[in-house]
Amino acid sequence: MQVRRIRGHRGRAAKAVERGGYGPGLIAHVVTAKCADSLPLHRLEKALARAGGVIARSTLVDLFHRAAGELEPLFRLLLEEIAAQEIVHADETTQRVQAPGKTRTAYLWTFLSLLDDPLIAFRFSPSRSGSTPDEVLGGTKGALIVDAYTGYNSVTTPDGRERVGCWAHVRRKFFDARGQSPVAQEALDLILDLYRVEAEARSRGILRTHAHHMLRDERSGTTVEKLHAWLEAQQPQHLPKSPLSMAIRYALKQWPVLIRFLDDARLPLDNNPAENALRVAALGRKNFLFVGNDSAGESLAGLYSLVATCERTGSTPRSTSPMS
């Protein structure tokens, strides 16, 4: 969110809030502090006071939500741009919302496009239903890289997006099973071979090219065949509810979407970019615990989107002094 210093009457800095005393530099500082640095506004209030700017927390909250309202059209455009991309990542995490006498669980979703334009958007939703993916990606075509959550089923249809699985989720389950079943290391070694192919393609500068596709065809294809044979051989040897058996069952159930990366060199092995994008939300949960209501959650999601996209594209979300 680049903020330019706008000159008003007689060269004075124009104020971003009508009949208010606060310029765009301060508002950008408030947004960046909360959305990039996960700084609660009550801490920002203290930090500004130490710098000589005494601003009540209620005023900072109001400025934050006013910024979200003014920038909502840009946020909506960002979502549309991501939905228009051929390859999209998506994931979701919990977001606590204040409720009478307690908090309730809502969700923060992220949608990313990393190939042509590195764009990131977040959407707040009171529930984890598939309505949010449908609202963002419904009616679009291409690939969607996600985990096994069924909430994405409404958009991964024959007439919609092709679902692409996440090898990092598979690896995690075998890693967790290794303590009780050391044989799980064999699956981990084969999965590691898949990532070694990707590392070689990266070092050779052939990512997402025909040469990358051929490298996957020659080496990754053989590896997935070995892994599939291993999974089928191991499955009857373990108790159904054991961690290893559940890891095997998960991998076999996801198999058709896990091997789709073999058909298109542009498709990644995992959904780690979406998981990484949600780290800012996890840090926010630790620092400011919850949002006050659904409207506040929507404001947070919109401003998260713009700040994260700025950072992804190498732009600074705040380019002026906080006191301007």
Phi, psi and omega per residue, in radians:
M1 nan 1.487 3.114
Q2 -1.209 2.283 3.126
V3 -2.030 2.079 3.110
R4 -1.590 2.584 3.059
R5 -1.374 2.001 -3.072
I6 -1.733 2.270 -3.112
R7 -1.600 2.287 3.123
G8 -1.758 -2.562 -3.065
H9 -1.111 2.272 3.088
R10 1.024 0.593 3.021
G11 1.413 -0.002 3.135
R12 -1.347 2.653 3.137
A13 -1.162 2.233 3.116
A14 -1.218 2.600 3.139
K15 -1.601 2.469 -3.098
A16 -1.367 -0.381 -3.136
V17 -1.961 2.171 -3.109
E18 -1.028 2.304 -3.101
R19 1.013 0.410 3.099
G20 -1.963 2.957 -3.099
G21 -1.885 0.394 -3.018
Y22 -2.106 2.260 -3.118
G23 -1.593 3.050 -3.107
P24 -1.133 -0.476 3.128
G25 -1.110 -0.758 3.123
L26 -1.147 -0.777 -3.101
I27 -1.112 -0.745 3.096
A28 -1.089 -0.630 3.101
H29 -1.131 -0.740 3.123
V30 -1.086 -0.821 -3.123
V31 -1.103 -0.789 -3.115
T32 -1.143 -0.715 -3.134
A33 -1.043 -0.726 -3.098
K34 -1.429 -0.729 -3.002
C35 -1.571 -0.460 3.108
A36 -1.729 -0.653 -3.055
D37 -1.857 -0.014 3.133
S38 0.950 0.667 -3.124
L39 -1.589 2.084 3.087
P40 -1.066 2.590 -3.051
L41 -1.182 -0.431 3.085
H42 -1.225 -0.508 3.050
R43 -1.315 -0.658 3.087
L44 -1.091 -0.642 3.089
E45 -0.994 -0.778 3.140
K46 -1.185 -0.719 -3.120
A47 -1.125 -0.714 3.117
L48 -1.163 -0.652 3.133
A49 -1.105 -0.674 3.108
R50 -1.140 -0.487 3.121
A51 -1.541 0.060 3.101
G52 1.656 0.114 3.123
G53 -1.913 1.653 -3.103
V54 -1.464 1.835 -3.128
I55 -2.295 2.181 -3.116
A56 -1.112 2.592 3.125
R57 -1.025 -0.676 3.137
S58 -1.055 -0.604 3.101
T59 -1.207 -0.710 3.112
L60 -1.096 -0.710 3.099
V61 -1.072 -0.770 -3.131
D62 -1.110 -0.732 3.116
L63 -1.113 -0.680 3.127
F64 -1.064 -0.818 -3.103
H65 -1.290 -0.534 3.057
R66 -1.148 -0.691 3.094
A67 -1.066 -0.748 3.123
A68 -1.075 -0.717 3.141
G69 -1.147 -0.755 -3.125
E70 -1.172 -0.579 -3.059
L71 -1.661 0.047 -3.114
E72 -0.984 -0.730 3.107
P73 -1.015 -0.639 3.117
L74 -1.194 -0.683 3.103
F75 -1.116 -0.739 3.118
R76 -1.104 -0.712 3.104
L77 -1.103 -0.675 3.111
L78 -1.058 -0.783 3.088
L79 -1.051 -0.731 3.137
E80 -1.131 -0.684 3.128
E81 -1.127 -0.712 3.122
I82 -1.160 -0.757 -3.134
A83 -1.084 -0.452 -3.132
A84 -1.410 -0.164 -3.107
Q85 -1.371 2.654 -3.081
E86 -1.320 -0.580 -3.121
I87 -2.148 2.156 -3.071
V88 -2.290 2.449 2.984
H89 -1.759 2.615 3.077
A90 -2.604 2.613 3.079
D91 -2.833 3.000 -3.127
E92 -2.586 2.749 3.109
T93 -2.585 2.905 -3.105
T94 -1.356 2.669 3.053
Q95 -2.466 2.081 -3.122
R96 -1.354 2.453 3.139
V97 -2.204 2.371 -3.127
Q98 -1.133 2.405 3.104
A99 -2.467 2.834 -3.108
P100 -0.952 2.010 3.077
G101 1.329 -0.020 -3.096
K102 -2.907 -2.940 2.984
T103 -2.138 2.780 3.072
R104 -2.134 2.857 -3.069
T105 -1.668 2.174 2.970
A106 -2.089 -2.978 -3.062
Y107 -2.404 2.538 3.032
L108 -1.999 2.110 -3.115
W109 -1.824 2.590 3.046
T110 -2.201 2.499 3.103
F111 -2.291 2.245 -3.042
L112 -2.250 2.575 2.951
S113 -2.277 2.154 -2.982
L114 -2.084 -0.099 -3.039
L115 -1.371 -1.239 -3.074
D116 -1.461 -1.009 3.111
D117 -2.042 2.082 -3.135
P118 -1.296 1.637 -3.063
L119 -2.050 2.494 3.107
I120 -2.323 2.325 3.059
A121 -2.356 2.605 3.076
F122 -2.100 2.598 3.047
R123 -2.310 2.326 3.064
F124 -1.589 2.485 3.080
S125 -2.564 2.426 3.095
P126 -1.152 -0.297 -3.099
S127 -2.366 3.030 3.126
R128 -1.777 0.315 -3.106
S129 -1.193 2.893 -3.131
G130 -1.293 0.070 -3.126
S131 -1.131 -0.578 -3.117
T132 -1.203 -0.891 3.044
P133 -1.000 -0.632 -3.127
D134 -1.167 -0.695 3.123
E135 -1.157 -0.620 -3.083
V136 -1.478 -0.753 -2.984
L137 -2.020 -0.042 -3.122
G138 -1.006 2.354 3.135
G139 1.448 0.043 3.133
T140 -1.820 2.804 3.134
K141 -2.127 2.854 -3.113
G142 2.303 -2.649 3.136
A143 -2.009 2.550 3.081
L144 -2.241 2.027 3.141
I145 -1.620 2.024 -3.084
V146 -2.581 3.037 3.023
D147 -1.498 -2.811 -3.028
A148 -1.490 0.049 -3.056
Y149 -1.053 2.313 -3.057
T150 -1.287 -0.173 3.131
G151 -1.095 -0.293 3.119
Y152 -1.634 0.010 -3.079
N153 -1.079 -0.538 -3.063
S154 -1.168 -0.361 3.141
V155 -1.929 -0.174 3.086
T156 -1.778 1.357 -3.077
T157 -2.214 2.907 3.098
P158 -0.981 -0.513 3.127
D159 -1.683 0.013 -3.102
G160 -2.067 -2.234 -3.095
R161 -1.653 2.600 3.071
E162 -1.453 2.235 -3.125
R163 -1.407 2.358 3.093
V164 -2.144 2.234 -3.051
G165 -1.399 3.026 -3.048
C166 -2.089 1.982 3.130
W167 -1.244 -0.411 3.115
A168 -1.136 -0.647 3.084
H169 -1.141 -0.708 3.108
V170 -1.100 -0.831 -3.124
R171 -1.024 -0.721 -3.105
R172 -1.049 -0.696 -3.114
K173 -1.194 -0.680 3.098
F174 -1.247 -0.580 3.081
F175 -1.104 -0.756 3.124
D176 -1.160 -0.508 -3.114
A177 -1.422 -0.257 -3.015
R178 -1.104 -0.531 -3.131
G179 -1.076 -0.722 3.133
Q180 -1.548 -0.482 -3.078
S181 -2.321 1.594 -3.109
P182 -0.996 -0.383 3.135
V183 -1.111 -0.304 3.101
A184 -1.060 -0.364 3.125
Q185 -1.066 -0.501 3.134
E186 -1.121 -0.701 3.074
A187 -1.166 -0.709 3.136
L188 -1.089 -0.668 3.139
D189 -1.144 -0.679 3.126
L190 -1.203 -0.695 3.093
I191 -1.132 -0.647 3.090
L192 -1.056 -0.629 3.110
D193 -1.062 -0.631 3.091
L194 -1.088 -0.736 -3.136
Y195 -1.257 -0.484 3.083
R196 -1.160 -0.636 3.071
V197 -1.074 -0.751 3.128
E198 -1.138 -0.679 3.119
A199 -1.129 -0.674 3.112
E200 -1.154 -0.734 3.115
A201 -1.083 -0.670 3.123
R202 -1.156 -0.772 -3.113
S203 -1.172 -0.496 3.140
R204 -1.542 -0.091 3.124
G205 1.227 0.563 -3.095
I206 -2.057 0.297 -3.131
L207 -0.965 2.368 3.057
R208 1.106 0.395 3.094
T209 -1.902 3.049 3.085
H210 -1.060 -0.648 3.115
A211 -1.097 -0.649 3.073
H212 -1.118 -0.764 3.114
H213 -1.041 -0.751 -3.140
M214 -1.153 -0.665 3.115
L215 -1.108 -0.758 3.073
R216 -1.097 -0.724 -3.110
D217 -1.082 -0.707 -3.088
E218 -1.321 -0.695 -2.999
R219 -1.940 -0.835 -3.114
S220 -1.172 -0.631 3.122
G221 -1.040 -0.742 3.106
T222 -1.141 -0.683 -3.126
T223 -1.128 -0.760 -3.119
V224 -1.189 -0.548 3.070
E225 -1.130 -0.751 3.102
K226 -1.103 -0.746 -3.118
L227 -1.155 -0.724 3.139
H228 -1.098 -0.734 3.098
A229 -1.098 -0.688 3.128
W230 -1.136 -0.762 3.142
L231 -1.040 -0.800 -3.122
E232 -1.185 -0.596 3.131
A233 -1.270 -0.613 -3.080
Q234 -1.430 -0.513 -3.010
Q235 -0.920 -0.820 -3.109
P236 -1.294 -0.097 -3.058
Q237 -1.612 -0.006 -3.046
H238 -2.285 2.613 3.130
L239 -1.060 2.454 -3.031
P240 -0.983 -0.573 -3.077
K241 -1.715 0.138 3.104
S242 -1.278 2.668 3.139
P243 -0.978 -0.677 -3.122
L244 -1.207 -0.721 3.121
S245 -1.077 -0.711 3.125
M246 -1.181 -0.613 3.087
A247 -1.149 -0.735 3.118
I248 -1.117 -0.776 -3.119
R249 -1.106 -0.697 3.116
Y250 -1.078 -0.820 -3.101
A251 -1.107 -0.755 -3.129
L252 -1.172 -0.664 3.130
K253 -1.159 -0.620 -3.120
Q254 -1.537 -0.028 -2.961
W255 -0.905 -0.842 -3.104
P256 -1.000 -0.638 -3.133
V257 -1.494 -0.387 3.119
L258 -1.226 -0.567 -3.053
I259 -1.647 0.123 -3.135
R260 -1.191 -0.359 3.125
F261 -1.103 -0.371 -3.134
L262 -1.199 -0.379 -3.069
D263 -1.576 -0.254 -3.045
D264 -2.595 2.010 -3.086
A265 -1.152 -0.271 3.125
R266 -1.353 -0.321 -3.097
L267 -1.408 2.284 -3.140
P268 -1.407 2.951 3.099
L269 -1.324 -0.459 -3.002
D270 -2.558 3.085 -3.131
N271 -1.836 0.441 -3.098
N272 -1.015 -0.610 3.113
P273 -1.014 -0.670 3.126
A274 -1.230 -0.720 3.096
E275 -1.084 -0.724 3.132
N276 -1.130 -0.631 3.138
A277 -1.103 -0.505 -3.112
L278 -1.448 -0.044 3.122
R279 -1.089 -0.591 3.135
V280 -1.110 -0.592 3.097
A281 -1.216 -0.672 3.106
A282 -1.114 -0.712 3.099
L283 -1.175 -0.660 3.097
G284 -1.077 -0.694 3.116
R285 -1.048 -0.621 -3.135
K286 -1.275 -0.602 -3.015
N287 -1.599 -0.768 3.118
F288 -2.061 0.206 2.854
L289 1.078 -0.919 -3.072
F290 -2.723 2.914 2.996
V291 -1.829 2.746 -2.997
G292 -1.268 -0.534 -3.124
N293 -2.882 3.125 -3.104
D294 -1.106 -0.636 3.119
S295 -1.089 -0.694 3.098
A296 -1.144 -0.649 3.089
G297 -1.103 -0.682 3.109
E298 -1.171 -0.685 3.084
S299 -1.083 -0.784 -3.129
L300 -1.081 -0.770 -3.126
A301 -1.092 -0.769 -3.125
G302 -1.100 -0.771 -3.115
L303 -1.313 -0.592 2.979
Y304 -0.932 -0.771 -3.066
S305 -1.042 -0.857 -3.068
L306 -1.217 -0.700 3.134
V307 -1.175 -0.759 -3.131
A308 -1.127 -0.672 3.110
T309 -1.181 -0.668 3.041
C310 -1.002 -0.833 -3.111
E311 -1.140 -0.695 -3.130
R312 -1.124 -0.613 -3.108
T313 -1.591 0.068 3.096
G314 1.437 0.245 3.105
S315 -1.697 2.603 3.076
T316 -1.502 2.297 3.123
P317 -1.141 -0.390 -3.109
R318 -2.298 2.031 -3.073
S319 -2.019 0.128 3.117
T320 -2.236 2.924 3.100
S321 -1.130 2.469 3.106
P322 -1.088 -0.295 -3.127
M323 -1.678 0.118 3.141
S324 -1.661 nan nan
